[in-house]
């Protein structure tokens, strides 16, 4: 009997400890031993924090790139400050109107009395004096006439507004046109005036026909043309502003 018990004990082996039995059943005890270490939680926290920071850096970097790209596009392709405030430059949209002669065909006319230029030669200044009675005064305009002393059409040198239509005892019928650039054109010694005060005229529009006046009656049928810097302003030489055509 005793020998039989010994054989059974030999076959079954020695009894196992609780820890050994748990290890044999599963690996859970290994994780418990790992988690029981003091350094595990700090290390896990640091790894998670590193991952979060890395994700935030990637996200912020992507946002910065998009912002810079959109800003670059706005700066290179968008309107300039000048265009935003004033709109596109006027010079790129339309060619500024140029001044023409106050007649249809300049080649058919002669300048019978030039503009008095104080810087011109003595002979040129002498030729630009107007005699009325016993006095000589500088001629502040240009007089045009046909060689055959016939009338001709007088036209507006630029677009503008008619600011005066008068009949003067000395200079005859007069038309004054004020232009957008501040210049004022004056036409004297007229007949058959075709415009009225406050009318809008365009460059080349016929405003009257050439006629006579008392101040320059020796000139016959002619046009006296003046150009001034503003209403009542100083007379300026028309040849410095008129574009040859």
Steps between C-alpha positions, in 0.01 A plus 500: 500500500774739586681414181184568300469848655859575422441408138204739482698778655775443250261519207318813615816684602543752776216743566533837314516842670226761436736719300613213285143397433401851387797517267405173345136602452581827315751788441301760700742484788781626273306821416420549866864469591587752221236748608611471859831661407527866606646621169222363278237777543746793459642340187154439356399861575812638333444289187136610472598864548764469229247355256249780575762771457613346172142498366449864606823606330403329173152659511634848573767469233236413241287797601795739480584381150146555382486846655830606344394361163169683504670819612751473218217451252318805633811718480600396149162469334275740688446872427754754616423756768458765234256288305300418814460867588484670164425216266722411204741760377315735260797511266462125435131535415492796266742725313489858626336733249747713307437859395452577130502821298178706519432442128411201284801517268804686630674478161239728342565784745774747579603643834463871430579610855706277736503469877722753680786309662712709735791259444490526123727716288442872470362459146259226612373712788456798268291288265274389788381850602143617444446863404179662612481875476835635612587202719682174439418205724640145508284253308389230748366258241540376145308636199415266211371601157461360151710655222183585303343675803200264512334351806570154642378271778626550855514183712554413866862410568399252772185369665356724769217719619402833345536748785440824308332622179522877460495781247772754571526839321877459447571129457164408345313179581684293758475137617681365806541126569634362829676163483545226760877560524445858623579672171256746343480557125363831370379565145444860383408681178220252429180491302215248486563366852361145529527430876338637814627555852521182713499276194739205489723484193736234374838541340453603137140619537422810291420787736487794256629650175788746469397866472619853568551722805575864575827449687670326208290628212806529276536121522174448310319168550696303753494305825663631814582202723625512860596235754502587870589325822155507661228761467658844518843336520817586317510451123729220381646422159260258323782352294645346817184295556363420155598169343573532130257307280 
